[in-house]
Amino acid sequence: MEFRNLTPFDALCFSALDIEGDEYPVIVAKVGYRLVLGDKPGELIAKVMDAEPISLCMGDEYWGETGRSSVKRESDLAPFKPKCDVIINGNAYAPNGEAAQQWAAKLKVSDAEQTRLEKVVKISGPSQFEPQLLAGWSRSNPLPVSTVPLRWEYAFGGASLVPDPNNPTQPPWLNEVCFTNPLGCGWREARYKSLAKKAELDVDGIIKAPQIEASDSSIHQPDIARHPSGALAAPEMATVAANYAHSPVGLGVVGRAWTPRIQCAGTYDAGWLAQRHPLSPNDLDTHYWNGAPEDQQIDYPSPNVALALWNLAPVQYTSQGYCQVQLPGHRPFLLLRMEDGALYPCPMLTDTIIVDTDTMQIELTHRISFSAELAVRVVELRFETDPDAPLLSFEADSQTHMPKHTAKT
């Protein structure tokens, strides 16, 4: 089978393995749009980036150190996503660009005049949990800020590490992370204080408070959680995490190894090693390939889906913090040229939407796969910019006066 990319966009045809270990082709394409101001207040227009196309993400990209910071973009080489991920990268912006202690930020996705996603988060400036003299904690008033990065480092979570002070090369005395978000703040393992004191670490007891929280709740004190000793399997991690006092809230990519996403990865045990390796385990849930928070996973949207943001874009692009964009209805599709001469147009599915308010761009990842048993001679990736045009039409041959197939490019 030959793959031809007849578009200006980055695309790839690669092989994936099904549950039986048989290969099948997956085609993935990336289409970018630059957001520019429209004529109406808060209106943004999506201009397709065909002259400067965005590249496919061939490996996870991080905001900072690889594996030790939030994921900015996840690899586009997933074999399948059962839902469409909606990701917001960038910052939350205080109303009117004026520093504030706290404000709300909102994301809304509408499709076919129906709301597919509506999410509100509470944003605040830096604050901290301080231990009280007798018992309990108090949270300081947040400092006023004008922006807060939309990264998991600013949400609930955290880690507790106490190295061996006598031999740094030995395993640490304590190395525990919050299973739902190892990067965040407001969480501490119960043994940390005593072990840190024993190791003579400079510990003042103060714990940084989250700056991104659920809109309908407030975290007034940290979560001091006790983990069982020893390594835990994914189901055991989920059981422990269910007893945490709080849950992380964010708008970005959830780590692959975090609860609850890791529970979808399947069971990698001795039975898998003996019977399935190197194939995926039988209990792999394909939702594992979805990287957005669960409440930001929607059904595959139409090509003219609309997104609205409140206090999530720079003030020069908003009207009182609000901006909205409706995608123009462009349709990437495959034209399958079969061995018998038949032509079949096959619309691609949009399974990832990334709104980057630092660059004011939208990235769409389109994907589709089909059985390797189909007698396909050539696969052509094409791009239809007219929302009302058919993907495949018939025109009269000027010499034979017989109808012939034509496909939009």
C-alpha positions as CSV (number, residue, x, y, z in Angstrom):
1,M,0.0,0.0,0.0
2,E,1.3,3.4,-1.0
3,F,0.6,6.5,1.1
4,R,0.5,9.9,-0.6
5,N,0.1,13.2,1.4
6,L,-1.5,15.7,-1.0
7,T,-1.8,18.4,1.6
8,P,0.7,20.9,3.0
9,F,0.3,19.5,6.5
10,D,2.5,17.1,8.4
11,A,1.2,13.6,8.2
12,L,2.3,10.0,8.8
13,C,1.2,6.5,8.0
14,F,2.4,4.0,10.5
15,S,1.6,0.5,11.6
16,A,0.0,-0.5,14.9
17,L,-0.8,-4.0,16.3
18,D,-4.3,-5.2,17.2
19,I,-5.1,-7.4,20.2
20,E,-4.1,-10.5,18.2
21,G,-0.7,-9.0,17.1
22,D,-1.7,-8.3,13.5
23,E,-0.5,-5.1,11.9
24,Y,-2.9,-2.4,10.6
25,P,-2.3,1.0,9.1
26,V,-2.9,4.2,11.1
27,I,-2.9,7.6,9.4
28,V,-2.4,10.7,11.5
29,A,-2.2,14.4,10.4
30,K,-1.7,17.7,12.2
31,V,-3.5,20.9,11.1
32,G,-2.8,24.2,12.8
33,Y,-4.7,27.4,12.9
34,R,-3.5,30.9,13.9
35,L,-6.0,32.9,16.0
36,V,-6.5,36.5,14.9
37,L,-8.9,39.2,16.1
38,G,-12.3,39.3,14.4
39,D,-14.7,42.2,13.9
40,K,-16.9,41.5,17.0
41,P,-15.8,41.9,20.6
42,G,-14.2,38.7,21.8
43,E,-14.3,37.1,18.3
44,L,-11.3,35.2,17.1
45,I,-10.9,33.9,13.5
46,A,-9.0,30.7,12.8
47,K,-6.6,31.0,9.9
48,V,-5.2,27.8,8.6
49,M,-1.4,27.5,8.8
50,D,-0.7,25.9,5.5
51,A,2.4,28.0,4.7
52,E,4.0,27.2,8.1
53,P,2.5,23.9,9.1
54,I,2.8,22.5,12.6
55,S,4.8,19.3,13.0
56,L,3.4,16.1,14.4
57,C,4.6,15.5,17.9
58,M,6.8,12.4,17.7
59,G,7.5,12.1,21.4
60,D,6.1,13.6,24.6
61,E,7.2,17.2,25.0
62,Y,7.5,18.7,28.5
63,W,7.3,22.2,29.9
64,G,10.6,21.7,31.7
65,E,12.8,18.7,32.5
66,T,11.7,15.5,30.8
67,G,9.8,13.3,33.1
68,R,9.9,15.8,35.9
69,S,7.6,18.5,34.7
70,S,4.1,18.7,33.1
71,V,3.6,17.4,29.6
72,K,3.0,20.1,27.1
73,R,2.2,17.9,24.1
74,E,1.8,14.2,24.1
75,S,3.1,12.0,21.2
76,D,0.7,11.9,18.2
77,L,1.7,8.3,17.6
78,A,-1.2,6.8,19.6
79,P,-2.9,3.9,17.7
80,F,-6.4,5.0,18.7
81,K,-8.3,7.4,20.9
82,P,-11.9,6.6,21.8
83,K,-12.6,10.3,22.7
84,C,-11.3,13.7,21.6
85,D,-8.9,15.3,24.0
86,V,-9.4,19.1,24.6
87,I,-6.2,20.6,26.1
88,I,-5.5,24.2,27.1
89,N,-1.9,25.3,27.2
90,G,-0.7,28.7,28.4
91,N,-1.8,30.8,31.4
92,A,-4.9,32.0,33.3
93,Y,-5.2,35.8,33.1
94,A,-6.6,38.0,35.8
95,P,-9.7,40.0,34.7
96,N,-8.7,43.2,32.8
97,G,-5.0,42.3,33.2
98,E,-5.0,43.7,36.7
99,A,-3.4,41.6,39.5
100,A,-5.9,39.9,41.6
101,Q,-5.9,37.4,44.5
102,Q,-8.4,35.1,43.0
103,W,-10.6,34.7,39.9
104,A,-12.5,32.1,37.8
105,A,-11.4,30.7,34.5
106,K,-13.7,28.8,32.1
107,L,-13.6,26.6,29.0
108,K,-16.6,25.8,26.9
109,V,-16.8,23.6,23.8
110,S,-20.0,23.7,21.6
111,D,-20.8,21.5,18.7
112,A,-23.9,21.3,16.6
113,E,-25.5,23.9,18.9
114,Q,-24.9,21.6,21.9
115,T,-22.5,22.1,24.8
116,R,-20.0,19.3,24.8
117,L,-17.8,20.6,27.5
118,E,-18.1,23.3,30.2
119,K,-15.5,23.5,32.9
120,V,-14.7,26.3,35.5
121,V,-11.6,26.4,37.6
122,K,-10.6,28.7,40.4
123,I,-7.3,30.5,40.1
124,S,-5.5,32.2,42.9
125,G,-2.2,33.8,43.6
126,P,0.6,32.1,45.7
127,S,-0.3,31.2,49.2
128,Q,0.9,28.6,51.7
129,F,-0.3,26.3,54.5
130,E,1.3,27.2,57.8
131,P,1.2,24.9,60.9
132,Q,-0.5,26.3,63.9
133,L,1.1,26.3,67.4
134,L,-1.3,23.9,69.0
135,A,-2.9,21.9,66.1
136,G,-4.1,22.3,62.5
137,W,-3.1,24.5,59.7
138,S,-4.0,27.9,58.3
139,R,-3.8,29.1,54.7
140,S,-2.3,32.5,54.1
141,N,-4.1,35.0,51.9
142,P,-3.1,34.7,48.3
143,L,-0.8,37.3,46.8
144,P,-2.2,39.2,43.9
145,V,-0.9,38.1,40.5
146,S,-1.9,38.8,36.9
147,T,-1.2,35.3,35.4
148,V,-0.9,31.7,36.6
149,P,0.6,29.0,34.4
150,L,-1.8,26.2,33.5
151,R,0.4,23.4,34.6
152,W,0.0,20.6,37.1
153,E,2.8,22.1,39.2
154,Y,0.2,24.6,40.4
155,A,-2.6,22.1,41.2
156,F,-3.0,19.8,44.2
157,G,-0.4,17.1,44.5
158,G,3.2,16.8,45.4
159,A,6.1,14.5,46.4
160,S,8.0,13.8,49.6
161,L,11.7,12.9,49.3
162,V,14.2,12.4,52.2
163,P,17.6,11.2,50.9
164,D,19.9,9.1,53.0
165,P,22.1,11.8,54.6
166,N,24.9,9.3,55.3
167,N,25.1,7.9,51.8
168,P,23.3,9.7,48.9
169,T,24.0,6.8,46.6
170,Q,21.8,4.5,48.7
171,P,18.0,4.4,48.4
172,P,16.4,7.4,50.1
173,W,14.7,7.1,53.4
174,L,11.5,8.3,51.9
175,N,10.5,8.7,48.2
176,E,6.7,8.9,47.9
177,V,4.6,10.9,45.4
178,C,1.0,11.8,45.2
179,F,-0.4,9.2,42.8
180,T,-2.9,11.6,41.2
181,N,-0.3,14.3,40.6
182,P,3.3,13.9,41.6
183,L,4.2,17.5,40.4
184,G,1.7,19.5,42.5
185,C,1.5,21.1,45.9
186,G,-0.5,20.7,49.0
187,W,0.2,17.0,49.5
188,R,2.8,15.4,51.9
189,E,3.5,11.9,53.0
190,A,2.9,11.4,56.7
191,R,6.4,10.2,57.5
192,Y,8.2,13.2,55.8
193,K,8.3,15.5,58.8
194,S,9.9,13.0,61.3
195,L,12.3,11.6,58.7
196,A,13.4,15.0,57.5
197,K,14.0,16.1,61.1
198,K,16.1,12.9,61.7
199,A,18.0,13.6,58.5
200,E,18.6,17.2,59.8
201,L,17.0,18.8,56.8
202,D,16.0,22.4,57.0
203,V,12.3,22.0,57.2
204,D,10.0,24.8,58.4
205,G,6.8,22.9,58.1
206,I,5.3,25.3,55.5
207,I,3.6,23.7,52.5
208,K,2.8,25.5,49.3
209,A,-0.9,25.7,48.5
210,P,-2.4,24.9,45.1
211,Q,-3.2,27.8,42.8
212,I,-5.6,25.9,40.5
213,E,-8.6,24.4,42.2
214,A,-12.1,23.2,41.6
215,S,-14.6,26.1,41.3
216,D,-17.0,24.7,43.9
217,S,-14.5,23.9,46.7
218,S,-11.5,25.3,48.5
219,I,-8.5,23.5,49.9
220,H,-8.1,25.0,53.4
221,Q,-5.4,22.6,54.6
222,P,-2.8,20.2,53.1
223,D,-3.4,16.5,52.8
224,I,-1.0,14.5,55.0
225,A,-1.4,11.0,53.6
226,R,0.2,7.8,54.6
227,H,1.3,5.4,51.9
228,P,1.8,1.6,52.6
229,S,5.4,0.5,52.3
230,G,6.7,-1.2,49.2
231,A,5.8,-1.0,45.5
232,L,2.1,-0.9,44.6
233,A,0.4,-2.1,41.5
234,A,-2.0,0.2,39.6
235,P,-5.2,-1.0,41.3
236,E,-3.6,-0.6,44.7
237,M,-2.5,2.9,43.8
238,A,-6.1,3.7,42.9
239,T,-7.3,2.4,46.3
240,V,-4.8,4.6,48.2
241,A,-5.6,7.6,46.0
242,A,-9.3,7.2,46.7
243,N,-8.6,8.2,50.3
244,Y,-6.8,11.5,49.5
245,A,-8.5,14.5,50.9
246,H,-8.4,16.4,47.5
247,S,-8.2,15.8,43.8
248,P,-6.0,17.7,41.4
249,V,-7.8,20.0,38.9
250,G,-6.2,21.2,35.7
251,L,-6.6,21.8,32.0
252,G,-3.5,20.2,30.6
253,V,-2.2,16.7,29.8
254,V,-2.5,14.1,32.6
255,G,0.6,12.1,33.1
256,R,0.6,8.5,31.7
257,A,1.7,7.0,35.1
258,W,-0.8,8.9,37.2
259,T,-4.0,7.6,38.8
260,P,-6.5,7.2,37.3
261,R,-5.0,7.0,33.8
262,I,-2.5,4.3,34.6
263,Q,-5.4,2.0,35.6
264,C,-6.3,1.9,31.9
265,A,-2.9,0.7,30.8
266,G,-3.6,-3.0,31.7
267,T,-1.9,-5.6,33.7
268,Y,1.8,-6.2,33.2
269,D,2.6,-9.2,35.4
270,A,4.2,-12.5,35.1
271,G,1.3,-13.9,33.1
272,W,1.5,-11.1,30.6
273,L,5.3,-11.6,30.3
274,A,4.8,-15.3,29.7
275,Q,1.8,-15.2,27.4
276,R,1.5,-11.7,25.8
277,H,4.9,-9.9,25.7
278,P,5.6,-7.8,23.6
279,L,1.9,-7.3,22.8
280,S,-0.4,-5.1,24.9
281,P,-2.1,-6.9,27.8
282,N,-5.6,-8.2,27.1
283,D,-7.1,-5.8,29.7
284,L,-5.7,-2.6,28.1
285,D,-8.4,0.0,28.0
286,T,-8.0,2.3,25.0
287,H,-9.0,5.3,27.1
288,Y,-5.4,5.1,28.2
289,W,-4.4,6.9,25.0
290,N,-6.6,9.9,25.9
291,G,-4.4,12.3,27.8
292,A,-6.8,15.1,28.8
293,P,-8.6,15.1,32.2
294,E,-11.6,12.9,32.0
295,D,-14.0,15.9,32.0
296,Q,-12.2,17.3,29.0
297,Q,-12.7,14.2,26.8
298,I,-15.6,14.7,24.3
299,D,-17.1,12.7,21.5
300,Y,-15.4,13.3,18.2
301,P,-16.4,16.9,17.2
302,S,-17.6,18.2,13.9
303,P,-15.2,20.3,11.7
304,N,-16.9,23.5,12.8
305,V,-16.7,23.0,16.5
306,A,-16.7,26.2,18.6
307,L,-14.5,26.9,21.7
308,A,-15.0,29.7,24.2
309,L,-12.5,30.9,26.9
310,W,-13.0,33.1,29.9
311,N,-9.8,34.6,31.5
312,L,-7.6,32.0,29.6
313,A,-6.2,34.3,26.9
314,P,-4.2,37.5,26.9
315,V,-6.3,40.6,27.4
316,Q,-5.6,42.0,23.9
317,Y,-7.5,39.0,22.4
318,T,-10.5,39.2,24.7
319,S,-13.5,41.3,25.5
320,Q,-13.7,41.5,29.3
321,G,-11.8,38.3,29.5
322,Y,-14.0,36.5,27.0
323,C,-13.0,35.2,23.5
324,Q,-14.6,32.7,21.2
325,V,-13.6,30.9,18.0
326,Q,-15.5,28.7,15.6
327,L,-13.4,26.4,13.4
328,P,-14.0,26.9,9.7
329,G,-15.3,23.4,8.9
330,H,-12.2,22.2,7.0
331,R,-12.2,18.4,6.5
332,P,-9.1,16.3,6.1
333,F,-10.0,12.9,4.6
334,L,-8.5,9.9,2.9
335,L,-9.2,8.8,-0.6
336,L,-8.8,5.0,-0.7
337,R,-7.9,3.8,-4.2
338,M,-8.7,0.1,-4.2
339,E,-7.1,-2.6,-6.2
340,D,-10.3,-3.0,-8.3
341,G,-10.3,0.7,-9.2
342,A,-13.0,1.8,-6.8
343,L,-12.6,5.1,-4.9
344,Y,-13.7,5.5,-1.3
345,P,-13.5,8.9,0.6
346,C,-13.0,8.4,4.3
347,P,-13.3,11.4,6.7
348,M,-10.7,11.5,9.4
349,L,-11.6,11.8,13.1
350,T,-10.4,14.8,15.2
351,D,-9.2,13.2,18.4
352,T,-7.0,16.0,19.9
353,I,-7.6,19.8,20.2
354,I,-4.8,21.9,21.7
355,V,-5.5,25.6,22.3
356,D,-2.2,27.3,23.0
357,T,-2.8,30.8,24.3
358,D,0.9,31.6,24.5
359,T,1.2,31.4,20.7
360,M,-2.6,32.0,20.0
361,Q,-2.8,28.8,17.9
362,I,-5.0,25.8,17.8
363,E,-3.6,22.4,16.9
364,L,-5.9,19.6,15.6
365,T,-4.7,16.0,15.4
366,H,-6.7,13.9,12.9
367,R,-6.5,10.2,12.9
368,I,-8.0,7.1,11.3
369,S,-7.2,3.5,10.8
370,F,-8.5,0.6,8.8
371,S,-8.0,-3.1,8.4
372,A,-4.9,-4.3,6.6
373,E,-7.1,-6.9,4.9
374,L,-8.7,-4.2,2.7
375,A,-7.4,-4.4,-0.9
376,V,-6.1,-0.8,-0.9
377,R,-3.6,0.1,-3.5
378,V,-3.0,3.8,-2.6
379,V,-4.1,6.0,0.3
380,E,-4.2,9.7,-0.4
381,L,-4.5,12.3,2.3
382,R,-6.6,15.3,1.1
383,F,-8.0,18.4,2.6
384,E,-11.4,20.0,1.8
385,T,-11.8,23.6,2.7
386,D,-15.4,24.0,1.5
387,P,-17.7,22.8,4.3
388,D,-20.6,22.2,1.8
389,A,-18.6,20.4,-0.9
390,P,-18.9,16.6,-1.3
391,L,-15.7,14.7,-0.6
392,L,-16.2,12.7,-3.8
393,S,-18.1,13.9,-6.9
394,F,-18.8,12.9,-10.5
395,E,-18.0,14.9,-13.5
396,A,-18.5,14.2,-17.2
397,D,-15.4,13.2,-19.2
398,S,-15.2,15.7,-22.0
399,Q,-14.1,13.0,-24.6
400,T,-16.1,10.0,-23.6
401,H,-19.1,11.8,-22.0
402,M,-19.0,9.2,-19.3
403,P,-19.1,10.2,-15.6
404,K,-15.7,9.9,-13.9
405,H,-14.6,10.1,-10.2
406,T,-13.1,13.3,-8.9
407,A,-11.9,13.9,-5.4
408,K,-11.4,17.3,-3.7
409,T,-7.8,18.3,-3.0
